[in-house]
Amino acid sequence: MRFEIILNMPTRGGFDKISEPIHRIIVEHPAKSLEDFVHVLMNYDFVIVEEFYPDPVTKAYKSHGLIALNHRYVGKIKQWDRKQ
């Protein structure tokens, strides 16, 4: 299942860019529901998820591999229903 997660941490910026105060990511996890995913986050400091970014040309979301997500920085989670 895919989720949109808002992290309470700045986005990565270039040398000449000011970072945004929050970081939005789209991830996929084998949880069957939002409730299941929250339960996993509550029980582990880090959770492995697959991260997705939109392609700059097609706008379709493509995998950028696995990341370890730390629950301490999660501010908001919602189920991601947007179709690729």
N, CA and C atoms as a LAMMPS dump frame, in Angstrom:
ITEM: TIMESTEP
0
ITEM: NUMBER OF ATOMS
252
ITEM: BOX BOUNDS ff ff ff
-5.0000000000000000e+02 5.0000000000000000e+02
-5.0000000000000000e+02 5.0000000000000000e+02
-5.0000000000000000e+02 5.0000000000000000e+02
ITEM: ATOMS id mol type element x y z
1 1 1 N 0.847 -1.169 0
2 1 2 C 0 0 0
3 1 3 C 0.898 1.24 0
4 2 1 N 0.495 2.257 -0.716
5 2 2 C 1.272 3.501 -0.777
6 2 3 C 0.715 4.535 0.199
7 3 1 N 1.66 5.306 0.736
8 3 2 C 1.324 6.35 1.694
9 3 3 C 2.068 7.633 1.356
10 4 1 N 1.399 8.753 1.616
11 4 2 C 2.059 10.054 1.577
12 4 3 C 2.427 10.381 3.015
13 5 1 N 3.7 10.724 3.232
14 5 2 C 4.165 11.014 4.581
15 5 3 C 4.779 12.41 4.597
16 6 1 N 4.37 13.203 5.58
17 6 2 C 4.968 14.512 5.805
18 6 3 C 5.909 14.356 6.985
19 7 1 N 7.183 14.653 6.741
20 7 2 C 8.205 14.545 7.776
21 7 3 C 8.521 15.932 8.332
22 8 1 N 8.7 16.012 9.627
23 8 2 C 9.07 17.265 10.275
24 8 3 C 10.588 17.415 10.238
25 9 1 N 11.09 17.606 9.029
26 9 2 C 12.514 17.809 8.797
27 9 3 C 12.655 18.536 7.473
28 10 1 N 13.714 19.305 7.295
29 10 2 C 13.845 20.06 6.049
30 10 3 C 14.152 19.165 4.857
31 11 1 N 13.765 19.649 3.691
32 11 2 C 14.112 18.959 2.454
33 11 3 C 15.568 19.225 2.143
34 12 1 N 16.112 18.381 1.297
35 12 2 C 17.502 18.569 0.88
36 12 3 C 17.535 19.715 -0.115
37 13 1 N 18.413 20.668 0.1
38 13 2 C 18.566 21.8 -0.803
39 13 3 C 19.967 21.852 -1.362
40 14 1 N 20.12 22.524 -2.472
41 14 2 C 21.439 22.689 -3.055
42 14 3 C 22.226 23.739 -2.285
43 15 1 N 23.432 24.008 -2.737
44 15 2 C 24.275 24.984 -2.061
45 15 3 C 23.672 26.375 -2.073
46 16 1 N 22.921 26.683 -3.119
47 16 2 C 22.356 28.021 -3.247
48 16 3 C 20.859 28.061 -2.954
49 17 1 N 20.316 26.964 -2.417
50 17 2 C 18.877 26.905 -2.133
51 17 3 C 18.631 26.853 -0.629
52 18 1 N 17.548 27.474 -0.221
53 18 2 C 17.111 27.364 1.17
54 18 3 C 16.155 26.186 1.244
55 19 1 N 16.37 25.304 2.206
56 19 2 C 15.528 24.116 2.346
57 19 3 C 14.141 24.484 2.842
58 20 1 N 13.147 23.707 2.398
59 20 2 C 11.793 23.846 2.912
60 20 3 C 11.759 23.249 4.317
61 21 1 N 10.891 23.737 5.207
62 21 2 C 10.876 23.23 6.588
63 21 3 C 10.282 21.825 6.764
64 22 1 N 9.572 21.336 5.746
65 22 2 C 9.012 19.981 5.832
66 22 3 C 9.425 19.183 4.607
67 23 1 N 9.306 17.881 4.742
68 23 2 C 9.72 16.977 3.671
69 23 3 C 8.563 16.029 3.374
70 24 1 N 8.1 15.992 2.13
71 24 2 C 6.985 15.133 1.714
72 24 3 C 7.556 13.977 0.911
73 25 1 N 7.178 12.753 1.298
74 25 2 C 7.627 11.582 0.546
75 25 3 C 6.443 10.663 0.269
76 26 1 N 6.552 9.911 -0.825
77 26 2 C 5.583 8.879 -1.176
78 26 3 C 6.306 7.55 -1.001
79 27 1 N 5.699 6.657 -0.209
80 27 2 C 6.344 5.369 0.071
81 27 3 C 5.355 4.229 -0.105
82 28 1 N 5.92 3.035 -0.265
83 28 2 C 5.101 1.821 -0.335
84 28 3 C 5.578 0.872 0.755
85 29 1 N 4.608 0.242 1.422
86 29 2 C 4.88 -0.708 2.508
87 29 3 C 3.839 -1.822 2.398
88 30 1 N 4.176 -3.05 2.816
89 30 2 C 3.209 -4.15 2.693
90 30 3 C 2.02 -4.086 3.653
91 31 1 N 1.902 -3.047 4.456
92 31 2 C 0.749 -2.907 5.354
93 31 3 C -0.544 -2.933 4.548
94 32 1 N -1.59 -3.488 5.13
95 32 2 C -2.895 -3.612 4.46
96 32 3 C -3.793 -2.393 4.653
97 33 1 N -3.419 -1.5 5.598
98 33 2 C -4.232 -0.319 5.878
99 33 3 C -3.373 0.744 6.545
100 34 1 N -3.904 1.933 6.659
101 34 2 C -3.233 3.004 7.376
102 34 3 C -3.011 2.598 8.831
103 35 1 N -4.018 1.982 9.427
104 35 2 C -3.917 1.548 10.817
105 35 3 C -2.78 0.546 11.008
106 36 1 N -2.65 -0.4 10.086
107 36 2 C -1.555 -1.381 10.158
108 36 3 C -0.195 -0.696 10.05
109 37 1 N -0.084 0.26 9.15
110 37 2 C 1.18 0.962 8.974
111 37 3 C 1.545 1.758 10.228
112 38 1 N 0.576 2.434 10.816
113 38 2 C 0.818 3.184 12.048
114 38 3 C 1.247 2.237 13.171
115 39 1 N 0.628 1.072 13.244
116 39 2 C 1.008 0.079 14.254
117 39 3 C 2.475 -0.324 14.086
118 40 1 N 2.913 -0.54 12.854
119 40 2 C 4.314 -0.884 12.593
120 40 3 C 5.22 0.261 13.041
121 41 1 N 4.866 1.497 12.693
122 41 2 C 5.682 2.652 13.072
123 41 3 C 5.786 2.811 14.59
124 42 1 N 4.708 2.487 15.293
125 42 2 C 4.715 2.619 16.746
126 42 3 C 5.614 1.585 17.421
127 43 1 N 5.877 0.466 16.759
128 43 2 C 6.627 -0.619 17.371
129 43 3 C 8.091 -0.707 16.968
130 44 1 N 8.514 0.077 15.971
131 44 2 C 9.898 0.015 15.499
132 44 3 C 10.438 1.425 15.299
133 45 1 N 11.687 1.65 15.681
134 45 2 C 12.298 2.959 15.463
135 45 3 C 12.479 3.256 13.98
136 46 1 N 12.827 2.224 13.198
137 46 2 C 13.011 2.375 11.765
138 46 3 C 12.175 1.333 11.031
139 47 1 N 11.565 1.742 9.927
140 47 2 C 10.755 0.849 9.095
141 47 3 C 11.286 0.97 7.665
142 48 1 N 11.476 -0.171 7.011
143 48 2 C 11.942 -0.176 5.622
144 48 3 C 10.741 0.022 4.698
145 49 1 N 10.839 1.028 3.835
146 49 2 C 9.788 1.34 2.861
147 49 3 C 10.449 1.589 1.511
148 50 1 N 9.662 1.482 0.453
149 50 2 C 10.15 1.816 -0.885
150 50 3 C 9.703 3.237 -1.197
151 51 1 N 10.63 4.069 -1.617
152 51 2 C 10.33 5.477 -1.871
153 51 3 C 10.088 5.714 -3.357
154 52 1 N 9.123 6.585 -3.677
155 52 2 C 8.758 6.904 -5.059
156 52 3 C 8.841 8.403 -5.293
157 53 1 N 9.324 8.764 -6.488
158 53 2 C 9.392 10.156 -6.927
159 53 3 C 8.726 10.274 -8.284
160 54 1 N 8.123 11.446 -8.575
161 54 2 C 7.541 11.624 -9.911
162 54 3 C 8.631 11.854 -10.95
163 55 1 N 8.474 11.237 -12.1
164 55 2 C 9.382 11.461 -13.213
165 55 3 C 9.161 12.887 -13.7
166 56 1 N 10.223 13.647 -13.921
167 56 2 C 10.046 15.046 -14.336
168 56 3 C 9.351 15.221 -15.682
169 57 1 N 9.413 14.215 -16.533
170 57 2 C 8.799 14.322 -17.867
171 57 3 C 7.393 13.736 -17.859
172 58 1 N 7.263 12.474 -17.435
173 58 2 C 5.967 11.792 -17.515
174 58 3 C 5.076 12.028 -16.308
175 59 1 N 5.66 12.462 -15.196
176 59 2 C 4.952 12.674 -13.921
177 59 3 C 4.503 11.37 -13.264
178 60 1 N 4.786 10.213 -13.88
179 60 2 C 4.481 8.919 -13.264
180 60 3 C 5.469 8.682 -12.126
181 61 1 N 4.978 8.097 -11.041
182 61 2 C 5.84 7.85 -9.886
183 61 3 C 6.68 6.6 -10.12
184 62 1 N 8.006 6.745 -9.929
185 62 2 C 8.943 5.647 -10.149
186 62 3 C 9.713 5.377 -8.861
187 63 1 N 10.028 4.113 -8.648
188 63 2 C 10.755 3.71 -7.453
189 63 3 C 12.161 4.294 -7.436
190 64 1 N 12.545 4.743 -6.259
191 64 2 C 13.916 5.196 -6.032
192 64 3 C 14.579 4.323 -4.982
193 65 1 N 14.036 3.132 -4.785
194 65 2 C 14.667 2.167 -3.888
195 65 3 C 14.152 2.206 -2.458
196 66 1 N 14.776 1.38 -1.66
197 66 2 C 14.375 1.233 -0.26
198 66 3 C 15.051 2.283 0.607
199 67 1 N 14.313 2.734 1.627
200 67 2 C 14.867 3.627 2.639
201 67 3 C 14.415 3.137 4.006
202 68 1 N 15.155 3.524 5.03
203 68 2 C 14.76 3.265 6.413
204 68 3 C 14.121 4.542 6.937
205 69 1 N 12.854 4.456 7.305
206 69 2 C 12.077 5.606 7.764
207 69 3 C 12.048 5.618 9.289
208 70 1 N 12.457 6.722 9.893
209 70 2 C 12.441 6.86 11.345
210 70 3 C 11.134 7.507 11.771
211 71 1 N 10.383 6.852 12.627
212 71 2 C 9.06 7.328 13.041
213 71 3 C 9.095 8.654 13.787
214 72 1 N 10.215 9.026 14.362
215 72 2 C 10.29 10.246 15.182
216 72 3 C 10.073 11.527 14.388
217 73 1 N 10.243 11.475 13.076
218 73 2 C 10.106 12.664 12.251
219 73 3 C 8.793 12.719 11.479
220 74 1 N 7.943 11.714 11.657
221 74 2 C 6.669 11.668 10.938
222 74 3 C 5.681 12.616 11.587
223 75 1 N 5.133 13.52 10.778
224 75 2 C 4.14 14.465 11.262
225 75 3 C 2.737 14.122 10.792
226 76 1 N 2.63 13.482 9.622
227 76 2 C 1.314 13.179 9.052
228 76 3 C 1.478 12.053 8.043
229 77 1 N 0.49 11.149 8.018
230 77 2 C 0.476 10.048 7.052
231 77 3 C -0.928 9.94 6.491
232 78 1 N -1.026 9.734 5.189
233 78 2 C -2.326 9.412 4.602
234 78 3 C -2.13 8.394 3.496
235 79 1 N -3.157 7.623 3.274
236 79 2 C -3.104 6.642 2.192
237 79 3 C -2.994 7.383 0.877
238 80 1 N -2.133 6.897 0
239 80 2 C -1.886 7.543 -1.289
240 80 3 C -2.698 6.816 -2.347
241 81 1 N -3.721 7.476 -2.871
242 81 2 C -4.624 6.853 -3.844
243 81 3 C -4.352 7.293 -5.273
244 82 1 N -3.406 8.188 -5.454
245 82 2 C -3.145 8.704 -6.799
246 82 3 C -2.653 7.568 -7.706
247 83 1 N -3.227 7.465 -8.862
248 83 2 C -2.841 6.442 -9.829
249 83 3 C -1.574 6.862 -10.552
250 84 1 N -0.762 5.872 -10.911
251 84 2 C 0.466 6.161 -11.653
252 84 3 C 0.135 6.523 -13.085
